[in-house]
């Protein structure tokens, strides 16, 4: 008995792509700086204005403490799209008598705009 091989076009091997699948990022990684800032005063209004003037639209600001006895206001400042060095430089150049406290640099993920 003799075996013969037969090739037919009806049988096909599955095709596999050898190129890696490219995943689209659905988020953008953005720098985030969190820093505690204390300014002189008994009202947070002037401190808020000064911080917004220094840091612009990328600022998220929270009043943490108002110390009437020592006449100072403490803020928790969050700034996106800037480095820690940039934020410290802007704060020291703009606010004469501010005290800078604990600072942290990290990143956040934002949805990508298409």
N, C-alpha and C positions, 0 to 999 in steps of 0.2 A: 504494500500500500504506500502510496506516495502522497505527501501533503503539499498543497499549493497555497500560497498566500494570495489573497484577493484584496485589492484596494477599491474602495467604493466611496463616492462622494456623499453618501447618506450618513456616514458616521463621521462626526467631527469632534475634535478634542476641544474642551472649553478653553477659551482664551483668557489669560490672566495678564493684567497690566503690570509691567515691571517698574513703572514710575510710581513713586510714593504719592499717596493722596494728599492734596493740598487742602488744608482746612483754613477757611477764612476766619479771621479773628472777628468776633462779634463785639469785642470790647477794646477800648483803648486804655493803656496804663498811663496814669497821670500822677505826677509827684504831689505829695501832700505834706505840709509842714504844720505841726501842732506846737504852739508855744504859749506859755503863760506870760502875761504882760501886766505890770502894775503901774498905774499912773497916778499922779497927785490929784486930789479933788474929792468932793463929796457927791458928785453927780456923774453918772456914766455918760451923759450926753456929749460933753466936750472930748472925752477920751474916745468915744465911738467915732466922732467926726474926724479926729486926728488919725485914728487907725484906718478908717476908710480912705482918707486922703493919701495915706502912705502906701496902702496895699491894693486899693482899687476893687474891681468887681470880683476878683478871685477870693475875696475875704468872706469867711463865715465867722461870726463873732458871738461870744456868749459872755454875759456878765456873771462872774463867779462870786465876787464879794464886793460889798460897799462897806468900808471901814470908816465910819464917821469920826470916831475917836482919834484916829491917826491921819485922817483926811487923805484916804487913798482908795482907788477902785481897782479891783483885779479882774482881768479878762482872760478867757481861754480863747485863743485866736487859732483859727484853722485857715490855711491858705493853700489853694491848689495852683498848679502850673508854675510853681517857683521852687527854687532850691532853698535849703536852709540858709546858706550863705547870703543869698539874695534877700531873704526875709529879714535876717538880722541886720544886714547893711541898710535896708530901707528904714527899719525901725530906729536904728541908732542915728541915722541921718535926719529923721523927721521929728522924733520925740526927744526933747532935751532931757527931761527928768524921769524918763520911764525906767523901770527895773525889769530886766528880762529874766524869766525864770526857766523852768524845765522846758526843754525843746526836744522834739522828736521829728525825724524825717521818715516818711514811709511812702507808699503808693496806694492809689485806689483804682478801681476799674470802672470805667464809664462806658455806656453803650456807644457803639460807633455810629456816627451820622453817615448815612448813605445818600 
